[in-house]
Amino acid sequence: MDKLITKAEIINQPYSGQYKERIYDVTNPWNSQSWTWIKFENEDFNEWCGEFRGLPWAVALSKKYNNVLVLTSDYLFQIDCLSGEIIEYESQHLYQSLTVTPSGEFIIADYYSIEKVESNLKNKVLLESPLEMMDMIKFNGWSNNKLSITCNELINWDNKFELELDGETLEITIKGFT
């Protein structure tokens, strides 16, 4: 690769020969038999496909960091946008949601917390939440630099909250309660 990756999206398994393919696998006896396919597009509009171990959960591209994060049921992969190589990976522990802010910051959530991923996967910053204990965090998409988030209150699962993350300040506020 010597062309910058400009797009990344989860796709179904492509037909054999449909794209140039590259396998991203990690040797581990605990790997699942499932795979995720990501279609990448380079700045010259050439498309190719990456095959990642695990069920597909999310993909996000940051032009700020020139990285792609691929979240599967097995791993969180960090891919360099210029080389297409794995920078690093970590075994998928509890991550459920992944997105990127309009300014290029990666945001990731497990069941109980939301974090900003800095320049690498080992460097994460916990984002402060207005709720003391969250559970079942789910990212629902961006609108006008605001990320819609839903979650339950950990001690009382009947309490469902709508939260909002400001894409610039990274402040989380309560939008609603059901």
N, C-alpha and C positions, 0 to 999 in steps of 0.2 A: 504494500500500500504506500502510495506517496501522495494521495489525494485526500483532503480533509473530509471526514464524515460529516454530513450536514443534516441528515434525517435518519431516524431509527424508529421502527414500528414492529409490533408483534404481528406475526402472520401465521396462518395455518401451514402445515408441512407442505413445502412446494413440490411440484412435480420434479422428478429426476431430470437434471440438466436445465431446469428453468432459470436458475441463477448459479453463478459461481458460488460454491459453498465453502465455509470454513467451520471446522468443529472446535468448540471451546469446551474442553472437558477437564475434569479434575479427577485424578485417580484416588478413589476412596471406596472402601468396601461397603459403605453405607449409602452410596448413590442409588437414587431411584432409577427405574427404567424409562422414565418420562423425559421428554425433550421439549425445548422452547425454540422456535425459529424467529429470528429478528431479521427483517429486511432493512439493510442499510443503503443509503444513497450518498454518494460522494459529491463533491462540489462540481465535478464534471458530468453529473447526472447518471453515472454508472451505478447500477444496482447490484448488490450481492447479498448473500444470506449467511448469517451466523447461526450455528446450532449450539444451544446451551443446555447443560444438564439440568433437569427438573421441569416441573409444570410452569407454564407462563403466568407471571403475576403482574409485572410492570416493566417499563423501560422509560428512561428519561435521558435527554441529551442537554449538556450545558456548554454553550459557546464560551462562557466565561472561563471555565476550567478545561475546555477542549477534551471532555470526557463523556462517555456514555455509561450509565449505570443500568445493569440488567438484573432484575429481581426475579428469581425462580423459586420454586418450592425447595430447592436444594442449596442454592448459593446466591450471594450478591456479588456480581462481577463488576469491576471497574475497567473499562476499555478506553484506550487512548484513541482520540479522534483522528490523529495523523497516521499512526502506524497500524491501527486496528488490533494491536496486541493487548493482552490482559496486563494491566498495571498491577492489580492485586485482586484478591477475592477473599470472601469469608464465608464460612459455612452458614447457611441460612438458619438462624435460630428462631426468631418469632416475627420477623418483619412481615407486615401485611400490606402496606401502602408505600408508594414511591411517587414523587413528582419533582418538578423543577420550577422554581419561581421565574417570573418573566425576566428578572435580572440575572438568572443563571445559578442560583443557589439550590443544591439538592436538599430535599426534605424527605425524611423517611419516618415511618411509624411502625412500632410493633403493637401488640395489643394494648399496652399501658402508657406509652410515652411517644413524644414526637421529637425528632432530632434534626439538626442541620448537619449535613456531611460537609466537612471542610475540603481541603485539597486531596485527602486520601481517606480510605475507609476506617482507618484507625483513629482519625481525628474527627470526632463528632461532638456537637454541642447540644445539650438538652435544652429544648425550648420550654419556657415557663408556661404553665397552663393555669387558667382561672379555676379549674376543677382540681381538687386535691387528688382524687383517684379516678382515672379513666379506664375504660375497658372497651374492647371491640372498636377501636379507632378506624375510621374509613375516610379516605379522601374522595371527594365527589366532583372535583373539577374547579377550574379557575374562571372567574368573571371579574373584569376590571381590577386586576391585580389583587384579588381576594380569593383565597382558597376556601371552598366550602368543606367542612368536616363534620361528620356525625360520630357520636360515641355514646356509650352508656356510662352511668356512674358505677364504679366498681362495687361499692357496698350495697347499692340498690339498683339492680338491673332494670327495674321498671322505669327509672328516670333516664330518658333519652335526651341528649343535648345536641343542638346544632351550634357548631363553633365556626369561627372565621379566622383565618390566618392572613395577616397583612403581608403582602409580598415584599414590601420595602422594609418595614420595621421588624418583621417576623414576630409581631405581637399577636397572641391568640386571645380572642374575645368570645363571650357567649352571645350567640345570635338568637337562640330560642331554646325552648324546653317543652318536652311533651311527656 
